[in-house]
Amino acid sequence: MADHFLHSFENLVEWLRAHVQAPEHFTLSYAGEHSQFIRFNHAKVRQAGDVQQSSVDLKLIADGRQADLHLTLSGDPEIDRQHLAEALEQLRQTLPLIPPDPYLQLNEQAWDSQHQQQAPLPDSAEVLARIEAGAGDLDLVGIYAAGPICRGFASSHGAFGWHQANSFNFDWSLFHANGQAVKANYAGQDWDPQELDRRLARTREQLDYLGRPLKTLAPGQYRAYFAPAALEDIVGLIGWGGFSAQAIATRNSPLQRLYAGEAGLSPLLSIAEQVSGSISPAFSGEGYPRSDLRLIDQGHAQDQLTSARSAVEFQRPANGAEAWEYPNALSMAAGDLAQADVLRQLGTGLYINNLWYLNYSDQPAARMTGLTRFACFWVENGEIQAPVSTMRFDDSVYSLLGTQLEALTREREMLLSASTYGQRQTGSSHLPGALVKRLTLTL
């Protein structure tokens, strides 16, 4: 199936290179997937489907102007070439009506990047059997998605990129009769049935604690452990503008003080854009090769995510960031705390599985607020005592990942984007859990 996507893309590129005329230039970005979706309710299959789709974004450039069109492909080579020809003619008519783009920058280098990660995906029958065995008669609600995702890029300057990655993502919740829930996830490229068993068993264990009376905490400061999914919410919010060259140059980054050298984070903290080995392509939709970047090294700011437009506007080298300059393959270095020792090391405090509704309460100070959600537990003397009522926190990144960061776990979890809006995504986060000495709860 992936070969079908590649041949389709190559045929369209070949046609364009034969029909685009100087001084015109083109770029063509391709997205394709063949995905299986299975939806569960009460641990039973309620809906199953198979999606095969592909699309391209054609951009035409001439005389400092650019215009683009998005096309959904039919899979029939003749029909797709016809639609591409119509799109090319439409863009030719549109270009003279558009003013020159002062920040237009094309990568005029010819490059070739082809990666195919074809790890075998599990048989759906095996997946269903494992889920049924792990959930039993519990109320499991979730969705399983798996299959190859393809991305391509080509330009009239001779650039050609192709990326295919097989992946799976099982996102689920177990609901207690009282309406409380435990949320969990298992995703990646290398299927390990025993790992799914372990995660299902862990959620079943936590579900038992949800039957105890809720504990309501007074506002104040508490020791806390953030599971990888909760930490993902925090670093995900930081990512919106935090590492962006444009946001930093215009002083709109929540990490402005870090990049200015006015504040630091914990020496335990190192964050990278880890393109190698991820399901994210090694090239951007703007036509620039992507490589691994050190964003934060032992608490100090390093690289910035720089798109082609930011490179022109702020005189910086482009490094393959997309236009929105958001991490797409974020990886946080592991620490020394064994997962098995988390509760003991936490002692007395909060065990936080998930957060939600995060936003900035003071963006220049990197201060954020949000709510606990899904199986937040009160722990005493290293043992879970009770689920905690939903609480709001308000704290600074410079505290949570700075002065108050006590330890990061040795084990990390691969968290793939569960978004299926329009198509499956290639974003990922590889994160440990984080133990902090002090988290501020406000109400």
GULUM-34722 format. One record per residue (C-alpha): residue in one letter; y, z, x. Coordinates in pm, whole numbers, padded with zeros to 5 digits, always signed. Each point is the difference from the previous one (the first is absolute). Layout:
aYZX ...
This chain:
m+00000+00000+00000 a+00242+00087+00280 d-00072-00341+00157 h+00107-00161-00327 f+00334+00181+00022 l+00045-00106+00363 h-00079-00366-00070 s+00240-00001-00294 f+00277+00139+00218 e-00070-00242+00286 n+00013-00298-00238 l+00339+00105-00136 v+00139+00055+00350 e-00124-00341+00113 w+00164-00168-00300 l+00331+00176+00060 r+00012-00091+00368 a-00043-00362-00099 h+00270+00001-00271 v+00279+00230+00119 q+00262-00215+00173 a+00244+00094+00276 p+00239+00177-00002 e-00204+00191-00259 h-00227+00287+00095 f-00247+00193-00211 t-00191+00325-00006 l-00300+00057-00223 s-00140+00346-00077 y-00339+00032-00165 a-00167+00285-00189 g-00353-00005-00140 e-00265+00243-00119 h-00343+00013-00156 s-00021+00346-00150 q-00247+00192-00209 f+00146+00269-00226 i-00198+00272-00177 r+00172+00254-00225 f-00163+00333-00084 n+00052+00252-00278 h-00225+00305-00050 a-00186-00128+00309 k-00111-00311-00193 v+00098-00360+00064 r+00252-00098-00266 q+00125-00326+00145 a-00112-00230+00280 g+00157-00321+00118 d+00027-00252+00279 v+00335-00143+00113 q+00041-00304+00222 q+00357-00110+00057 s+00230-00151+00260 s+00367-00089+00031 v+00254-00129+00250 d+00368+00051+00071 l+00163-00319+00126 k+00332+00023+00181 l+00207-00304+00093 i+00272+00030+00263 a+00267-00253+00102 d+00357+00015+00130 g+00004+00381+00008 r-00112+00026-00363 q-00328+00121-00146 a-00164-00004-00341 d-00346+00104-00111 l-00249-00027-00287 h-00310+00194-00095 l-00304-00199-00117 t-00324+00121-00152 l-00283-00220+00122 s-00269-00146-00223 g-00270-00038+00264 d-00017-00375-00060 p+00130-00167+00321 e+00148-00305-00174 i+00184+00203-00267 d+00129+00248+00258 r+00136-00278+00224 q+00174-00152-00301 h+00163+00331-00089 l+00100+00048+00364 a+00162-00346+00003 e+00195+00086-00314 a+00112+00328+00152 l+00111-00172+00320 e+00211-00248-00196 q+00153+00279-00209 l+00097+00190+00315 r+00155-00314+00149 q+00221-00030-00305 t+00089+00370+00011 l+00091+00033+00369 p+00338-00184-00011 l+00113+00236-00279 i-00059+00312+00213 p+00253+00131+00255 p-00112+00037+00361 d-00179+00326+00077 p+00178+00184+00286 y-00308+00214+00072 l-00257-00278-00005 q-00227+00013+00303 l-00313-00208+00038 n-00270+00075+00251 e-00020-00332+00184 q-00296+00106+00212 a-00338-00159-00061 w-00265+00271-00023 d-00354+00035-00128 s-00151+00319-00143 q-00333+00002-00178 h-00190+00317-00089 q-00294+00029-00237 q-00133+00350-00064 q-00320-00060-00190 a-00162+00341-00018 p-00270-00013-00270 l+00107+00144-00333 p-00233+00224-00199 d-00204-00139-00285 s+00158+00100-00331 a-00333+00133-00127 e-00014+00242+00294 v+00359+00109-00065 l-00074+00069-00367 a-00315+00194+00084 r+00185+00218+00252 i+00284+00072-00241 e-00238+00082-00283 a-00199+00236+00224 g+00313+00169+00136 a+00182+00039-00331 g-00292+00081-00225 d+00125+00092-00348 l+00354+00080+00116 d+00309-00178-00131 l+00071-00241+00285 v+00284-00247-00052 g+00074-00258+00264 i+00001-00356+00125 y-00198-00172+00274 a+00137-00315+00164 a-00165-00197+00278 g-00003-00342+00160 p+00173-00216+00259 i+00379-00026+00021 c+00147-00300+00183 r+00346-00065+00140 g+00129-00313+00171 f+00319-00132+00159 a+00098-00337+00140 s+00324-00168+00103 s+00127-00339+00106 h+00057+00146+00348 g-00377+00021+00052 a-00070+00360-00094 f-00330+00070-00175 g-00138+00336-00106 w-00307+00093-00202 h-00126+00346-00090 q-00295+00104-00210 a-00118+00357-00048 n-00279+00134-00219 s+00080+00340-00149 f-00093+00237-00281 n+00201+00266-00180 f-00140+00256-00243 d+00275+00210-00160 w-00115+00268-00246 s+00069+00330-00172 l-00233+00265-00141 f+00135+00169-00313 h-00075+00354-00108 a-00037+00085-00368 n+00335+00186+00020 g+00182-00321+00095 q+00039+00076+00371 a-00121-00260+00248 v-00101-00057+00361 k+00104-00335+00149 a-00181-00166+00290 n-00044-00330+00179 y-00242-00179+00228 a+00116-00324+00159 g-00051-00207+00312 q-00190-00291+00149 d-00324+00165+00114 w-00196+00134-00296 d-00173+00333+00059 p-00191+00121-00309 q-00034+00349+00148 e+00379+00025+00033 l+00041-00087-00369 d-00261+00267-00081 r+00195+00257+00202 r+00329-00080-00171 l-00153+00008-00346 a-00160+00337+00081 r+00334+00133+00124 t+00177-00099-00320 r-00277+00158-00209 e+00041+00322+00197 q+00376+00003-00052 l-00047-00079-00369 d-00186+00330-00043 y+00308+00192+00118 l+00213-00167-00269 g-00175+00204-00265 r+00165+00318+00128 p+00330+00123-00151 l+00308-00171+00143 k+00203+00194+00252 t+00379-00027-00025 l+00189+00056+00323 a+00352+00132+00031 p+00250-00226+00180 g-00009+00068+00372 q-00156-00107+00327 y-00375-00031+00049 r-00248-00119+00257 a-00145-00330-00114 y-00257-00262+00083 f+00067-00363-00096 a-00315-00206-00043 p+00030-00362+00127 a+00080-00132-00349 a+00288+00248-00035 l+00123-00081+00350 e-00008-00368-00095 d+00256+00069-00273 i+00232+00162+00254 v-00025-00266+00271 g+00013-00270-00268 l+00341+00124-00112 i+00114+00022+00362 g-00110-00360+00049 w+00257-00130-00249 g+00280-00053+00248 g-00115+00256+00253 f-00106-00249+00267 s+00209-00295-00122 a+00228-00160+00259 q+00245-00096-00274 a+00008+00352-00149 i+00045+00156+00345 a+00275-00244+00097 t+00190+00064-00324 r-00065+00376+00023 n-00203+00009-00322 s-00330+00112+00148 p-00140+00341-00102 l-00099+00030+00369 q+00350-00080+00122 r+00034+00325+00192 l-00338-00054+00166 y+00090-00349+00123 a+00342+00123+00110 g-00164+00267+00214 e+00165+00278-00201 a-00324+00145-00135 g-00368-00004+00085 l-00336+00038-00164 s-00307+00190+00114 p-00157-00106+00331 l-00325-00011-00199 l+00133-00298-00195 s-00058-00359+00111 i+00020-00291-00246 a-00075-00367+00066 e-00002-00329-00183 q-00363-00068+00092 v-00052-00367-00080 s-00309-00039+00218 g-00317+00088-00188 s+00180+00033-00336 i-00039-00222-00306 s+00361-00112+00049 p+00058-00347+00154 a+00125-00030+00357 f+00292-00214-00114 s+00281+00037-00252 g+00097-00214-00296 e+00308-00097+00205 g-00215-00156+00271 y+00007+00259+00276 p-00310+00139+00173 r-00049+00374-00053 s-00128+00245+00257 d-00047+00376+00010 l+00326+00200+00008 r+00063+00363+00094 l+00236+00132-00268 i-00007+00368+00095 d-00152+00132+00322 q-00053+00376+00029 g+00290+00067-00235 h+00244-00249+00154 a+00122-00324-00158 q-00120-00320+00166 d-00024-00348-00154 q+00169-00129-00312 l-00136-00250-00254 t+00217-00308+00045 s-00015-00303-00230 a+00133-00342+00091 r+00322+00052-00196 s+00066+00341+00155 a-00063-00154+00341 v+00289-00243-00054 e+00235+00245-00169 f-00045+00285+00247 q-00094-00194+00317 r-00349+00141+00034 p-00332-00172+00076 a-00206-00066-00313 n-00340+00170+00017 g-00178-00133-00306 a+00126+00243-00263 e+00028-00142-00350 a+00341-00027-00165 w-00030+00349-00152 e-00082+00156+00343 y-00262+00242-00133 p-00315+00103+00192 n-00301-00197-00116 a-00266+00150+00228 l+00121+00352+00066 s-00212+00220+00223 m+00067+00365+00085 a-00172+00146+00305 a-00264+00265-00065 g+00027+00362+00108 d-00247+00268+00106 l-00068+00186-00326 a-00353-00058-00130 q-00013-00081-00370 a-00266+00269-00042 d+00246+00261+00131 v+00296-00090-00224 l-00039+00281-00254 r-00063+00261+00268 q+00303-00115+00200 l+00215-00013-00313 g-00090+00361-00078 t+00222+00069-00301 g+00206-00278-00151 l-00013-00334-00182 y-00263-00271+00028 i+00172-00317-00128 n-00213-00302-00084 n+00272-00223-00148 l+00373-00022-00060 w+00200-00210-00245 y+00352-00097-00107 l+00136+00027+00353 n+00362-00085+00069 y+00279+00105+00232 s+00213+00298-00090 d+00212-00058+00314 q-00086-00328+00169 p+00220+00033+00313 a-00174+00332+00069 a-00344-00152-00078 r-00038+00265-00268 m-00244-00092-00277 t-00116+00149-00326 g-00309-00054-00211 l-00275+00162-00205 t-00350+00118+00075 r-00272-00178-00195 f-00377-00029-00034 a-00186+00304+00126 c+00258+00203+00185 f-00173+00329+00089 w+00104+00350+00099 v-00196+00122+00302 e-00040+00363+00116 n-00174+00103+00320 g-00141-00349+00045 e-00152-00030-00349 i+00121-00194-00303 q+00097+00246-00275 a+00162-00199-00281 p+00171-00325-00097 v+00379+00016+00016 s+00239-00100-00275 t+00207-00308+00077 m+00278+00097+00239 r+00303-00177+00142 f+00059+00001+00373 d+00324-00080+00183 d-00018-00018+00377 s+00107-00202+00302 v-00216-00239+00200 y+00145+00168+00310 s-00162+00320-00123 l-00330-00124-00149 l-00074-00241+00287 g+00217+00178+00251 t+00054+00369+00058 q-00257+00114-00259 l-00284-00240+00082 e-00282+00217+00133 a-00295-00239+00028 l-00143-00338-00094 t-00367-00053-00078 r-00239-00166+00240 e-00144-00211-00281 r+00213-00271-00161 e-00035-00194-00325 m+00064-00370-00049 l+00210-00042-00314 l+00036-00359-00121 s+00261-00107-00248 a-00146+00023-00350 s+00268-00230-00141 t-00134-00298-00191 y+00334-00113-00145 g-00034-00378+00023 q-00258+00027+00278 r-00175+00248+00225 q+00213+00112+00291 t-00064+00032+00374 g+00193+00324+00058 s-00177+00301+00150 s+00058+00348+00139 h-00232+00177+00245 l+00086+00369-00024 p-00120+00348+00089 g+00067+00310-00206 a+00297+00219+00095 l+00028+00379+00015 v+00357+00132-00025 k+00119+00355+00053 r+00260-00015-00275 l+00053-00210-00312 t+00291+00078-00232 l-00081+00012-00373 t+00305+00003-00225 l-00144+00028-00354 
